[in-house]
Amino acid sequence: MEIGVGLDASLNLNWDDQALLSKEAAQLGYTSIWTPEGTGQDSYQLCLQRWAATREVVPGGLTTGISVSPVMHRTPIAFAMAGGTVSDITGGKFIMGLGSGGAYRPKTRQALGMPKLSALALMRDYITVARALVNGQTVDYEGETVSLKGAKLGISPPPKTPVYLGALGPKMLQLAGELADGACLNWCSPEQIAWSRERINEGAEKAGRDPSEIKMAQYIRVCIDEDEDVARIAFANATLNYALGATVPTERERQLGYRAHFERMGFEKELGELDDMRRAGASNDEVADAFPTALLRSVGYYGTPNGAAKEFKRIAEGLDIAMVRVVAARPDIQSVRAVMEACKPSQTG
Protein backbone atom coordinates (compact mmCIF):
# COMPACT_ATOMS: atom_id res chain seq x y z
CA MET A 1 0.00 0.00 0.00
CA GLU A 2 1.27 3.45 -0.94
CA ILE A 3 0.89 6.33 1.52
CA GLY A 4 0.10 9.79 0.18
CA VAL A 5 -0.84 13.05 1.84
CA GLY A 6 -3.86 15.24 1.07
CA LEU A 7 -3.82 19.02 1.54
CA ASP A 8 -6.87 21.17 0.82
CA ALA A 9 -8.03 24.78 0.72
CA SER A 10 -9.40 24.66 4.29
CA LEU A 11 -5.79 24.77 5.53
CA ASN A 12 -5.37 28.31 4.12
CA LEU A 13 -1.88 27.64 2.80
CA ASN A 14 -0.18 30.26 0.65
CA TRP A 15 2.01 29.30 -2.31
CA ASP A 16 5.20 29.32 -0.23
CA ASP A 17 3.54 27.07 2.36
CA GLN A 18 2.45 24.67 -0.41
CA ALA A 19 6.00 24.36 -1.70
CA LEU A 20 7.51 24.00 1.78
CA LEU A 21 5.04 21.31 2.89
CA SER A 22 5.46 19.45 -0.40
CA LYS A 23 9.21 19.21 0.20
CA GLU A 24 8.60 18.13 3.78
CA ALA A 25 6.18 15.43 2.60
CA ALA A 26 8.88 14.08 0.31
CA GLN A 27 11.41 14.14 3.15
CA LEU A 28 8.98 12.22 5.38
CA GLY A 29 8.65 9.46 2.76
CA TYR A 30 5.18 10.11 1.34
CA THR A 31 4.87 8.80 -2.22
CA SER A 32 2.21 11.21 -3.47
CA ILE A 33 0.47 14.53 -2.72
CA TRP A 34 -3.24 14.97 -3.42
CA THR A 35 -5.76 17.77 -3.55
CA PRO A 36 -9.51 18.00 -4.07
CA GLU A 37 -10.88 20.65 -6.43
CA GLY A 38 -13.71 23.12 -6.06
CA THR A 39 -14.16 26.53 -7.62
CA GLY A 40 -11.07 28.09 -6.04
CA GLN A 41 -7.48 27.77 -7.23
CA ASP A 42 -6.94 25.53 -10.24
CA SER A 43 -5.83 22.17 -8.88
CA TYR A 44 -3.91 21.20 -12.00
CA GLN A 45 -1.60 24.17 -11.57
CA LEU A 46 -1.37 23.41 -7.86
CA CYS A 47 -0.27 19.85 -8.62
CA LEU A 48 2.48 21.15 -10.91
CA GLN A 49 3.72 23.53 -8.22
CA ARG A 50 3.82 20.80 -5.61
CA TRP A 51 5.57 18.37 -7.97
CA ALA A 52 8.22 20.97 -8.83
CA ALA A 53 8.93 21.55 -5.15
CA THR A 54 9.43 17.85 -4.43
CA ARG A 55 12.03 17.53 -7.20
CA GLU A 56 14.44 19.23 -4.81
CA VAL A 57 14.12 16.19 -2.54
CA VAL A 58 13.21 13.20 -4.73
CA PRO A 59 14.63 12.61 -8.23
CA GLY A 60 11.77 13.02 -10.69
CA GLY A 61 9.48 14.41 -7.98
CA LEU A 62 6.54 12.84 -6.16
CA THR A 63 3.36 11.74 -7.88
CA THR A 64 0.54 14.27 -7.54
CA GLY A 65 -3.17 13.63 -7.87
CA ILE A 66 -6.59 15.26 -7.81
CA SER A 67 -9.31 13.46 -5.90
CA VAL A 68 -11.53 14.64 -7.43
CA SER A 69 -12.45 17.32 -10.01
CA PRO A 70 -16.22 17.85 -10.34
CA VAL A 71 -16.91 17.30 -14.04
CA MET A 72 -19.51 20.07 -14.25
CA HIS A 73 -16.69 22.64 -14.32
CA ARG A 74 -14.94 21.47 -17.53
CA THR A 75 -15.61 19.66 -20.78
CA PRO A 76 -14.01 16.24 -21.35
CA ILE A 77 -11.58 17.81 -23.83
CA ALA A 78 -10.59 20.46 -21.27
CA PHE A 79 -9.95 17.72 -18.69
CA ALA A 80 -7.82 15.78 -21.16
CA MET A 81 -5.83 18.89 -22.08
CA ALA A 82 -5.21 19.86 -18.44
CA GLY A 83 -4.47 16.34 -17.21
CA GLY A 84 -2.38 15.47 -20.24
CA THR A 85 -0.30 18.63 -19.85
CA VAL A 86 0.43 17.94 -16.17
CA SER A 87 1.36 14.34 -17.02
CA ASP A 88 3.59 15.49 -19.87
CA ILE A 89 5.46 18.01 -17.74
CA THR A 90 5.88 15.66 -14.77
CA GLY A 91 6.88 12.61 -16.78
CA GLY A 92 3.73 10.70 -15.87
CA LYS A 93 3.68 11.66 -12.18
CA PHE A 94 0.00 12.59 -12.16
CA ILE A 95 -3.34 10.87 -11.47
CA MET A 96 -6.54 12.58 -12.59
CA GLY A 97 -9.65 11.92 -10.52
CA LEU A 98 -13.06 12.89 -11.88
CA GLY A 99 -16.32 12.92 -9.94
CA SER A 100 -19.94 13.97 -10.30
CA GLY A 101 -19.73 16.57 -7.51
CA GLY A 102 -23.18 17.95 -6.77
CA ALA A 103 -24.67 16.98 -10.14
CA TYR A 104 -27.42 15.06 -8.37
CA ARG A 105 -28.59 18.23 -6.59
CA PRO A 106 -31.15 20.38 -8.48
CA LYS A 107 -29.77 23.62 -6.95
CA THR A 108 -26.24 22.84 -8.14
CA ARG A 109 -27.41 22.10 -11.67
CA GLN A 110 -29.51 25.27 -11.71
CA ALA A 111 -26.53 27.37 -10.61
CA LEU A 112 -24.53 26.05 -13.58
CA GLY A 113 -27.37 26.16 -16.08
CA MET A 114 -27.46 22.40 -16.45
CA PRO A 115 -30.57 20.37 -17.26
CA LYS A 116 -31.82 17.47 -15.18
CA LEU A 117 -29.55 14.52 -15.84
CA SER A 118 -28.33 11.20 -14.49
CA ALA A 119 -25.08 11.55 -12.53
CA LEU A 120 -24.25 7.97 -13.52
CA ALA A 121 -24.73 8.72 -17.22
CA LEU A 122 -22.71 11.91 -16.85
CA MET A 123 -19.77 10.03 -15.34
CA ARG A 124 -19.98 7.21 -17.88
CA ASP A 125 -19.64 9.79 -20.64
CA TYR A 126 -16.85 11.79 -19.03
CA ILE A 127 -14.72 8.83 -17.95
CA THR A 128 -15.08 7.13 -21.33
CA VAL A 129 -14.18 10.23 -23.33
CA ALA A 130 -11.52 11.83 -21.10
CA ARG A 131 -9.68 8.55 -20.61
CA ALA A 132 -9.69 7.82 -24.36
CA LEU A 133 -8.51 11.33 -25.25
CA VAL A 134 -5.69 11.47 -22.72
CA ASN A 135 -4.45 8.09 -24.00
CA GLY A 136 -4.15 9.45 -27.55
CA GLN A 137 -7.25 7.88 -29.09
CA THR A 138 -9.44 9.52 -31.70
CA VAL A 139 -12.91 9.70 -30.18
CA ASP A 140 -16.24 9.20 -31.89
CA TYR A 141 -18.80 9.05 -29.12
CA GLU A 142 -22.51 9.64 -28.67
CA GLY A 143 -23.68 9.64 -25.06
CA GLU A 144 -26.49 11.13 -23.01
CA THR A 145 -24.42 14.17 -22.01
CA VAL A 146 -21.39 14.18 -24.35
CA SER A 147 -21.11 13.87 -28.14
CA LEU A 148 -17.82 14.03 -30.06
CA LYS A 149 -16.84 13.24 -33.64
CA GLY A 150 -13.21 12.73 -34.56
CA ALA A 151 -11.84 14.48 -31.45
CA LYS A 152 -8.18 13.91 -30.59
CA LEU A 153 -5.80 15.37 -28.00
CA GLY A 154 -2.93 17.25 -29.61
CA ILE A 155 -0.18 16.01 -27.28
CA SER A 156 2.24 13.56 -28.91
CA PRO A 157 3.25 11.11 -27.69
CA PRO A 158 0.28 10.85 -25.32
CA PRO A 159 1.42 10.92 -21.67
CA LYS A 160 0.54 8.16 -19.25
CA THR A 161 -2.39 9.55 -17.25
CA PRO A 162 -4.43 7.21 -15.04
CA VAL A 163 -8.04 8.38 -14.73
CA TYR A 164 -9.82 7.53 -11.47
CA LEU A 165 -13.53 7.85 -10.76
CA GLY A 166 -14.88 9.32 -7.52
CA ALA A 167 -17.38 6.72 -6.30
CA LEU A 168 -19.47 5.97 -3.21
CA GLY A 169 -22.63 4.11 -4.24
CA PRO A 170 -22.86 0.61 -5.75
CA LYS A 171 -23.56 1.67 -9.34
CA MET A 172 -20.80 4.28 -9.45
CA LEU A 173 -18.34 1.80 -7.92
CA GLN A 174 -19.29 -0.75 -10.55
CA LEU A 175 -18.76 1.90 -13.22
CA ALA A 176 -15.26 2.50 -11.87
CA GLY A 177 -14.53 -1.20 -12.26
CA GLU A 178 -15.94 -1.18 -15.76
CA LEU A 179 -14.26 1.94 -17.18
CA ALA A 180 -11.70 3.67 -14.92
CA ASP A 181 -8.10 3.02 -13.90
CA GLY A 182 -9.06 3.36 -10.27
CA ALA A 183 -11.71 4.47 -7.79
CA CYS A 184 -11.39 7.42 -5.42
CA LEU A 185 -13.29 6.58 -2.23
CA ASN A 186 -14.00 9.00 0.61
CA TRP A 187 -15.14 8.75 4.22
CA CYS A 188 -15.20 4.93 4.22
CA SER A 189 -14.85 2.64 7.22
CA PRO A 190 -12.77 -0.53 6.74
CA GLU A 191 -15.98 -2.50 6.24
CA GLN A 192 -17.16 -0.04 3.60
CA ILE A 193 -13.80 -0.26 1.82
CA ALA A 194 -14.22 -4.05 1.58
CA TRP A 195 -17.80 -3.64 0.32
CA SER A 196 -16.58 -1.09 -2.25
CA ARG A 197 -13.92 -3.49 -3.50
CA GLU A 198 -16.61 -6.09 -4.14
CA ARG A 199 -18.68 -3.63 -6.20
CA ILE A 200 -15.61 -2.54 -8.20
CA ASN A 201 -14.75 -6.18 -8.89
CA GLU A 202 -18.30 -6.79 -10.12
CA GLY A 203 -17.97 -3.99 -12.65
CA ALA A 204 -14.55 -5.13 -13.80
CA GLU A 205 -15.63 -8.73 -14.27
CA LYS A 206 -18.73 -7.66 -16.19
CA ALA A 207 -16.47 -5.70 -18.57
CA GLY A 208 -13.97 -8.56 -18.90
CA ARG A 209 -11.25 -6.65 -17.03
CA ASP A 210 -8.81 -7.93 -14.41
CA PRO A 211 -10.16 -6.53 -11.08
CA SER A 212 -6.66 -6.36 -9.63
CA GLU A 213 -5.78 -3.68 -12.19
CA ILE A 214 -8.40 -1.28 -10.80
CA LYS A 215 -6.76 0.67 -7.97
CA MET A 216 -8.56 1.92 -4.86
CA ALA A 217 -7.51 5.20 -3.28
CA GLN A 218 -9.03 7.01 -0.32
CA TYR A 219 -8.60 10.08 1.83
CA ILE A 220 -8.47 9.23 5.53
CA ARG A 221 -8.89 12.35 7.69
CA VAL A 222 -6.53 12.83 10.61
CA CYS A 223 -6.51 15.67 13.16
CA ILE A 224 -3.73 15.89 15.76
CA ASP A 225 -3.58 17.91 18.96
CA GLU A 226 -2.41 17.27 22.50
CA ASP A 227 -5.85 18.49 23.59
CA GLU A 228 -8.07 15.69 22.31
CA ASP A 229 -11.22 17.78 22.64
CA VAL A 230 -9.79 20.47 20.36
CA ALA A 231 -8.97 17.78 17.79
CA ARG A 232 -12.44 16.23 18.13
CA ILE A 233 -14.29 19.47 17.45
CA ALA A 234 -12.08 20.31 14.45
CA PHE A 235 -12.60 16.81 13.05
CA ALA A 236 -16.37 17.00 13.58
CA ASN A 237 -16.51 20.36 11.80
CA ALA A 238 -14.67 18.81 8.85
CA THR A 239 -17.28 16.03 8.75
CA LEU A 240 -20.45 18.12 9.11
CA ASN A 241 -21.27 19.10 5.54
CA TYR A 242 -20.42 15.65 4.20
CA ALA A 243 -22.39 13.53 6.63
CA LEU A 244 -25.27 15.92 7.22
CA GLY A 245 -25.33 18.27 4.24
CA ALA A 246 -25.51 22.05 4.32
CA THR A 247 -29.19 21.93 5.29
CA VAL A 248 -31.50 19.29 6.72
CA PRO A 249 -32.06 16.93 3.77
CA THR A 250 -35.35 15.90 2.27
CA GLU A 251 -36.23 12.22 2.16
CA ARG A 252 -35.05 12.13 -1.47
CA GLU A 253 -31.75 13.85 -0.65
CA ARG A 254 -31.09 11.29 2.07
CA GLN A 255 -30.95 8.64 -0.65
CA LEU A 256 -28.18 10.43 -2.56
CA GLY A 257 -24.54 11.41 -2.20
CA TYR A 258 -22.69 11.45 1.09
CA ARG A 259 -25.80 11.34 3.25
CA ALA A 260 -26.80 8.03 1.68
CA HIS A 261 -23.19 6.87 2.06
CA PHE A 262 -23.10 7.50 5.82
CA GLU A 263 -26.52 5.92 6.27
CA ARG A 264 -25.30 2.83 4.39
CA MET A 265 -22.58 2.57 7.01
CA GLY A 266 -25.23 2.36 9.74
CA PHE A 267 -25.48 5.92 11.06
CA GLU A 268 -29.05 6.74 10.03
CA LYS A 269 -30.32 7.13 13.62
CA GLU A 270 -27.41 9.27 14.80
CA LEU A 271 -27.63 11.62 11.81
CA GLY A 272 -31.39 11.89 12.26
CA GLU A 273 -30.86 13.06 15.84
CA LEU A 274 -28.43 15.72 14.64
CA ASP A 275 -31.01 16.83 12.06
CA ASP A 276 -33.48 17.24 14.90
CA MET A 277 -30.98 19.52 16.64
CA ARG A 278 -30.64 21.62 13.49
CA ARG A 279 -34.42 21.89 13.08
CA ALA A 280 -34.57 23.16 16.67
CA GLY A 281 -32.07 25.91 15.83
CA ALA A 282 -28.79 24.45 17.08
CA SER A 283 -25.64 26.16 15.81
CA ASN A 284 -22.93 24.36 13.84
CA ASP A 285 -20.69 24.46 16.92
CA GLU A 286 -23.40 22.78 19.01
CA VAL A 287 -23.96 20.12 16.34
CA ALA A 288 -20.21 19.51 16.03
CA ASP A 289 -19.90 19.07 19.79
CA ALA A 290 -22.74 16.52 19.71
CA PHE A 291 -21.35 14.56 16.77
CA PRO A 292 -21.20 10.83 17.62
CA THR A 293 -17.65 9.75 18.30
CA ALA A 294 -18.40 6.27 16.90
CA LEU A 295 -19.03 7.81 13.48
CA LEU A 296 -15.91 9.97 13.61
CA ARG A 297 -13.70 7.10 14.76
CA SER A 298 -15.05 4.77 12.07
CA VAL A 299 -13.71 6.90 9.20
CA GLY A 300 -10.69 8.74 10.60
CA TYR A 301 -8.66 9.70 13.65
CA TYR A 302 -8.51 12.65 16.02
CA GLY A 303 -6.41 13.00 19.15
CA THR A 304 -2.79 12.91 20.26
CA PRO A 305 0.00 11.79 17.90
CA ASN A 306 0.52 8.46 19.68
CA GLY A 307 -2.61 6.73 18.40
CA ALA A 308 -2.66 8.10 14.85
CA ALA A 309 -0.51 5.62 12.92
CA LYS A 310 -2.24 2.53 14.33
CA GLU A 311 -5.72 3.86 13.59
CA PHE A 312 -4.73 5.02 10.12
CA LYS A 313 -3.44 1.53 9.28
CA ARG A 314 -6.63 -0.06 10.61
CA ILE A 315 -8.90 2.10 8.49
CA ALA A 316 -6.70 1.85 5.39
CA GLU A 317 -6.81 -1.94 5.13
CA GLY A 318 -7.58 -3.04 1.57
CA LEU A 319 -6.57 0.20 -0.15
CA ASP A 320 -3.90 0.53 -2.82
CA ILE A 321 -3.30 4.21 -2.04
CA ALA A 322 -4.15 5.59 1.38
CA MET A 323 -4.00 9.38 1.62
CA VAL A 324 -3.52 11.14 4.95
CA ARG A 325 -6.04 13.98 4.54
CA VAL A 326 -4.88 16.69 6.92
CA VAL A 327 -7.47 18.29 9.20
CA ALA A 328 -5.86 21.16 11.11
CA ALA A 329 -6.78 21.34 14.79
CA ARG A 330 -5.67 24.97 14.91
CA PRO A 331 -5.22 27.62 12.19
CA ASP A 332 -1.46 27.31 11.78
CA ILE A 333 1.05 25.34 9.74
CA GLN A 334 2.24 23.47 12.82
CA SER A 335 -1.11 21.65 13.00
CA VAL A 336 -0.54 20.48 9.43
CA ARG A 337 2.97 19.33 10.23
CA ALA A 338 1.74 17.45 13.30
CA VAL A 339 -0.53 15.27 11.14
CA MET A 340 2.12 14.68 8.47
CA GLU A 341 4.67 13.63 11.10
CA ALA A 342 2.28 11.38 13.06
CA CYS A 343 1.22 9.44 9.95
CA LYS A 344 4.46 9.36 7.98
CA PRO A 345 4.92 6.17 5.92
CA SER A 346 7.58 4.72 8.22
CA GLN A 347 4.83 4.58 10.88
CA THR A 348 1.84 3.63 8.72
CA GLY A 349 3.18 1.69 5.73
GISUL-V815817 format. One record per residue. N is the residue number from 1. RES is the residue in three letters. OMEGA is omega in whole degrees, 0 to 359 (NA if undefined). Layout:
n:N res:RES omega:OMEGA
n:N res:RES omega:OMEGA
//
This chain:
n:1 res:MET omega:176
n:2 res:GLU omega:180
n:3 res:ILE omega:176
n:4 res:GLY omega:177
n:5 res:VAL omega:181
n:6 res:GLY omega:179
n:7 res:LEU omega:184
n:8 res:ASP omega:185
n:9 res:ALA omega:181
n:10 res:SER omega:181
n:11 res:LEU omega:177
n:12 res:ASN omega:180
n:13 res:LEU omega:173
n:14 res:ASN omega:185
n:15 res:TRP omega:177
n:16 res:ASP omega:176
n:17 res:ASP omega:181
n:18 res:GLN omega:181
n:19 res:ALA omega:181
n:20 res:LEU omega:181
n:21 res:LEU omega:176
n:22 res:SER omega:177
n:23 res:LYS omega:179
n:24 res:GLU omega:177
n:25 res:ALA omega:178
n:26 res:ALA omega:179
n:27 res:GLN omega:180
n:28 res:LEU omega:176
n:29 res:GLY omega:176
n:30 res:TYR omega:183
n:31 res:THR omega:181
n:32 res:SER omega:177
n:33 res:ILE omega:187
n:34 res:TRP omega:175
n:35 res:THR omega:167
n:36 res:PRO omega:176
n:37 res:GLU omega:174
n:38 res:GLY omega:178
n:39 res:THR omega:178
n:40 res:GLY omega:180
n:41 res:GLN omega:181
n:42 res:ASP omega:186
n:43 res:SER omega:178
n:44 res:TYR omega:176
n:45 res:GLN omega:178
n:46 res:LEU omega:179
n:47 res:CYS omega:178
n:48 res:LEU omega:180
n:49 res:GLN omega:179
n:50 res:ARG omega:179
n:51 res:TRP omega:181
n:52 res:ALA omega:180
n:53 res:ALA omega:183
n:54 res:THR omega:178
n:55 res:ARG omega:177
n:56 res:GLU omega:183
n:57 res:VAL omega:185
n:58 res:VAL omega:178
n:59 res:PRO omega:181
n:60 res:GLY omega:178
n:61 res:GLY omega:177
n:62 res:LEU omega:170
n:63 res:THR omega:173
n:64 res:THR omega:181
n:65 res:GLY omega:175
n:66 res:ILE omega:180
n:67 res:SER omega:359
n:68 res:VAL omega:172
n:69 res:SER omega:174
n:70 res:PRO omega:188
n:71 res:VAL omega:180
n:72 res:MET omega:186
n:73 res:HIS omega:180
n:74 res:ARG omega:172
n:75 res:THR omega:177
n:76 res:PRO omega:179
n:77 res:ILE omega:178
n:78 res:ALA omega:176
n:79 res:PHE omega:181
n:80 res:ALA omega:178
n:81 res:MET omega:182
n:82 res:ALA omega:181
n:83 res:GLY omega:179
n:84 res:GLY omega:179
n:85 res:THR omega:178
n:86 res:VAL omega:179
n:87 res:SER omega:181
n:88 res:ASP omega:181
n:89 res:ILE omega:185
n:90 res:THR omega:182
n:91 res:GLY omega:178
n:92 res:GLY omega:181
n:93 res:LYS omega:183
n:94 res:PHE omega:175
n:95 res:ILE omega:182
n:96 res:MET omega:177
n:97 res:GLY omega:179
n:98 res:LEU omega:180
n:99 res:GLY omega:183
n:100 res:SER omega:182
n:101 res:GLY omega:181
n:102 res:GLY omega:184
n:103 res:ALA omega:180
n:104 res:TYR omega:181
n:105 res:ARG omega:179
n:106 res:PRO omega:182
n:107 res:LYS omega:179
n:108 res:THR omega:179
n:109 res:ARG omega:179
n:110 res:GLN omega:180
n:111 res:ALA omega:182
n:112 res:LEU omega:179
n:113 res:GLY omega:182
n:114 res:MET omega:177
n:115 res:PRO omega:174
n:116 res:LYS omega:182
n:117 res:LEU omega:176
n:118 res:SER omega:178
n:119 res:ALA omega:179
n:120 res:LEU omega:178
n:121 res:ALA omega:178
n:122 res:LEU omega:182
n:123 res:MET omega:175
n:124 res:ARG omega:181
n:125 res:ASP omega:184
n:126 res:TYR omega:180
n:127 res:ILE omega:180
n:128 res:THR omega:186
n:129 res:VAL omega:183
n:130 res:ALA omega:180
n:131 res:ARG omega:178
n:132 res:ALA omega:181
n:133 res:LEU omega:185
n:134 res:VAL omega:176
n:135 res:ASN omega:172
n:136 res:GLY omega:181
n:137 res:GLN omega:169
n:138 res:THR omega:191
n:139 res:VAL omega:166
n:140 res:ASP omega:189
n:141 res:TYR omega:177
n:142 res:GLU omega:180
n:143 res:GLY omega:180
n:144 res:GLU omega:185
n:145 res:THR omega:182
n:146 res:VAL omega:175
n:147 res:SER omega:179
n:148 res:LEU omega:177
n:149 res:LYS omega:177
n:150 res:GLY omega:180
n:151 res:ALA omega:180
n:152 res:LYS omega:179
n:153 res:LEU omega:183
n:154 res:GLY omega:174
n:155 res:ILE omega:184
n:156 res:SER omega:358
n:157 res:PRO omega:181
n:158 res:PRO omega:180
n:159 res:PRO omega:175
n:160 res:LYS omega:182
n:161 res:THR omega:175
n:162 res:PRO omega:179
n:163 res:VAL omega:180
n:164 res:TYR omega:179
n:165 res:LEU omega:173
n:166 res:GLY omega:188
n:167 res:ALA omega:176
n:168 res:LEU omega:185
n:169 res:GLY omega:186
n:170 res:PRO omega:183
n:171 res:LYS omega:179
n:172 res:MET omega:176
n:173 res:LEU omega:176
n:174 res:GLN omega:177
n:175 res:LEU omega:176
n:176 res:ALA omega:178
n:177 res:GLY omega:182
n:178 res:GLU omega:193
n:179 res:LEU omega:191
n:180 res:ALA omega:174
n:181 res:ASP omega:180
n:182 res:GLY omega:178
n:183 res:ALA omega:174
n:184 res:CYS omega:176
n:185 res:LEU omega:179
n:186 res:ASN omega:175
n:187 res:TRP omega:180
n:188 res:CYS omega:169
n:189 res:SER omega:177
n:190 res:PRO omega:179
n:191 res:GLU omega:180
n:192 res:GLN omega:175
n:193 res:ILE omega:179
n:194 res:ALA omega:177
n:195 res:TRP omega:179
n:196 res:SER omega:179
n:197 res:ARG omega:179
n:198 res:GLU omega:180
n:199 res:ARG omega:177
n:200 res:ILE omega:179
n:201 res:ASN omega:178
n:202 res:GLU omega:180
n:203 res:GLY omega:180
n:204 res:ALA omega:181
n:205 res:GLU omega:177
n:206 res:LYS omega:181
n:207 res:ALA omega:181
n:208 res:GLY omega:180
n:209 res:ARG omega:176
n:210 res:ASP omega:182
n:211 res:PRO omega:183
n:212 res:SER omega:180
n:213 res:GLU omega:180
n:214 res:ILE omega:184
n:215 res:LYS omega:175
n:216 res:MET omega:178
n:217 res:ALA omega:178
n:218 res:GLN omega:166
n:219 res:TYR omega:171
n:220 res:ILE omega:183
n:221 res:ARG omega:178
n:222 res:VAL omega:179
n:223 res:CYS omega:186
n:224 res:ILE omega:172
n:225 res:ASP omega:178
n:226 res:GLU omega:174
n:227 res:ASP omega:185
n:228 res:GLU omega:181
n:229 res:ASP omega:176
n:230 res:VAL omega:179
n:231 res:ALA omega:181
n:232 res:ARG omega:182
n:233 res:ILE omega:178
n:234 res:ALA omega:180
n:235 res:PHE omega:179
n:236 res:ALA omega:178
n:237 res:ASN omega:177
n:238 res:ALA omega:183
n:239 res:THR omega:191
n:240 res:LEU omega:187
n:241 res:ASN omega:176
n:242 res:TYR omega:187
n:243 res:ALA omega:184
n:244 res:LEU omega:188
n:245 res:GLY omega:183
n:246 res:ALA omega:177
n:247 res:THR omega:177
n:248 res:VAL omega:186
n:249 res:PRO omega:170
n:250 res:THR omega:178
n:251 res:GLU omega:178
n:252 res:ARG omega:181
n:253 res:GLU omega:178
n:254 res:ARG omega:181
n:255 res:GLN omega:187
n:256 res:LEU omega:170
n:257 res:GLY omega:185
n:258 res:TYR omega:180
n:259 res:ARG omega:177
n:260 res:ALA omega:180
n:261 res:HIS omega:181
n:262 res:PHE omega:177
n:263 res:GLU omega:175
n:264 res:ARG omega:180
n:265 res:MET omega:172
n:266 res:GLY omega:185
n:267 res:PHE omega:181
n:268 res:GLU omega:183
n:269 res:LYS omega:183
n:270 res:GLU omega:180
n:271 res:LEU omega:176
n:272 res:GLY omega:179
n:273 res:GLU omega:177
n:274 res:LEU omega:174
n:275 res:ASP omega:178
n:276 res:ASP omega:177
n:277 res:MET omega:181
n:278 res:ARG omega:178
n:279 res:ARG omega:181
n:280 res:ALA omega:175
n:281 res:GLY omega:179
n:282 res:ALA omega:178
n:283 res:SER omega:177
n:284 res:ASN omega:179
n:285 res:ASP omega:179
n:286 res:GLU omega:178
n:287 res:VAL omega:179
n:288 res:ALA omega:181
n:289 res:ASP omega:181
n:290 res:ALA omega:185
n:291 res:PHE omega:183
n:292 res:PRO omega:181
n:293 res:THR omega:179
n:294 res:ALA omega:177
n:295 res:LEU omega:182
n:296 res:LEU omega:182
n:297 res:ARG omega:182
n:298 res:SER omega:186
n:299 res:VAL omega:181
n:300 res:GLY omega:183
n:301 res:TYR omega:169
n:302 res:TYR omega:178
n:303 res:GLY omega:182
n:304 res:THR omega:182
n:305 res:PRO omega:189
n:306 res:ASN omega:184
n:307 res:GLY omega:190
n:308 res:ALA omega:186
n:309 res:ALA omega:181
n:310 res:LYS omega:181
n:311 res:GLU omega:178
n:312 res:PHE omega:180
n:313 res:LYS omega:180
n:314 res:ARG omega:182
n:315 res:ILE omega:187
n:316 res:ALA omega:184
n:317 res:GLU omega:178
n:318 res:GLY omega:180
n:319 res:LEU omega:171
n:320 res:ASP omega:177
n:321 res:ILE omega:177
n:322 res:ALA omega:183
n:323 res:MET omega:176
n:324 res:VAL omega:180
n:325 res:ARG omega:187
n:326 res:VAL omega:169
n:327 res:VAL omega:183
n:328 res:ALA omega:178
n:329 res:ALA omega:180
n:330 res:ARG omega:186
n:331 res:PRO omega:178
n:332 res:ASP omega:184
n:333 res:ILE omega:180
n:334 res:GLN omega:176
n:335 res:SER omega:176
n:336 res:VAL omega:180
n:337 res:ARG omega:181
n:338 res:ALA omega:179
n:339 res:VAL omega:182
n:340 res:MET omega:180
n:341 res:GLU omega:184
n:342 res:ALA omega:184
n:343 res:CYS omega:181
n:344 res:LYS omega:187
n:345 res:PRO omega:178
n:346 res:SER omega:178
n:347 res:GLN omega:189
n:348 res:THR omega:186
n:349 res:GLY omega:NA
//
